[in-house]
């Protein structure tokens, strides 16, 4: 074989090796990009998803619901996310109406019908339910009756015996009090205010005060109710006749770059595997049989009127706090 032939063969081998290297360098592993508004819940779900789908890399952007929704709407013409989830029901409707979502029905969905968007644009994965933490020892000391409904809380006997989160600083407080306005009207909240000892900054503040015996009744959300009781505090958990709540879910981004992987992720979110994960960190899952709260035992309140939370906060500040 001539020297020129050997040289040509060597050149071909180098070119072939370079082509393989370039090809491997430009290939992309399967991935899905998700936006979420609950980092702690997201981390647990992504970990479980990765165990079932190790071939799909999950990239995510975390933030609060408002900024996440605003970012997705701003990016609608050129989506950067494939899935948006763990945002509340108000944001889900906002994203649907803005055209961010496209319909997708997950395969073998375990989600109860009442948690599914009738048009198929999104599914809700869990409900955060609002409840009372009632200190039994303080009730006995004060000779007070055990409340059984929200309506009981405006009775004069509970004057300055109630603590709850401020809607100006807490989503929990906003959910509780906006539900009261929707169900009973502003006069109910005005009467309730006569019995309020303190509005806390955080969603768990009222429960902490009731657990410590500083007040008889603290209003809060389900996981805090159960944590307060399981910590050994002398409290009972009471659900009113109706249940204020916030539901959270997600959907498929229209025009996302990884629709196949996105649908696999949404299939996972509609499975019992995801519900098992959620059941350890949330109150009531959309897939029956998981979570701290059995939805058969309570009545979730469905808001009859749309809520403009900014306007609600202004009304609360002026009508209730006299600011």
C-alpha positions, 0 to 999 in steps of 0.5 A: 500500500502506498504512503498516499493510500495510508495517509488517505485512510488515516484522514478518513479515520480522523474525519469519522472520529470527528463526526462521531464526536460532534454528533455526540456533543450536539445530541440532547438527552430528553428533558422537560422544563417546568415552572412551579410555585411550591419549591418544597412540594416540587422537589419531592415530586421531581425526585419521585419522577426521576426514579421512574423516568431517569432518562428524562432530565427535569429542569425547573424554575421556582417562584410564587404563583403571581410572578410564575403566571406573569412570566408564562404569559409574557413568554407565550409567543416563545414558551420557555416552559413545557409544564406549569404546575403547583399554581393556585386555581386563580392562576390556572384560570388566568393561564387558560384564558391567556392561551398559555395552556393547551388541552391534554388529558393524562393517561390512566388519570386517577384524578377525581372528576371535580378536580379536572378542568371541564375543557381539559386545559389543566388538572388540580392535584390537591386542595389546601383546606382551612380549619380551626385549631381549638384549645380544649383546656382554654375552653374549659377554663373559660367555660366556652362551648366547642365551636362546630361551624364558622357561624359560631365564631361571631357569637359574643361569647368568643370575644377576643378568643380568636386568632387568624392570619391577616389577608394582607400578609397571608394567602391562607388569611385571604382564602379564609376571609374571601370565602366568608365574604362570598358565603356570608357577606362583609357583615359576617367578617365585621362581626367576626372581627369583634372577636379577633384578638390578633391577625398574624403575619403568617398562615400558621400564626393563629394555630400557634397562639391556640396551641399555646393557649393564648387564644381559644381558637386559631384559624389556619390550613390543614397541615398546620392543624394536624401538626399542632395536634400531633405535637401534643398540644391540647387541641381539637381540629374542627372543620366548619359547615363549609370548607374554605380552600385553595386548589393547586394544579398544572397544565401543558404549555402550548408550543413548549419545546418538549411536548412528549416529555411534558406529557409523560410528566403530566401522566405521572402527576395524574397517577397514584405514585404522585398522589402518594408523594403529595399525601405526605406534604399536603392536606387533600389529594385529588386522587382519592385515598391519600393525604391527611383529609378525607374529602368525603368528610367535608364540603369544599366551598366553590366560590360563587363570584370571582375574587380580585384579591388586590381589591379584597385586600383594599376592602379589608384594610378600609372596612375591617382595619379602618386604615 
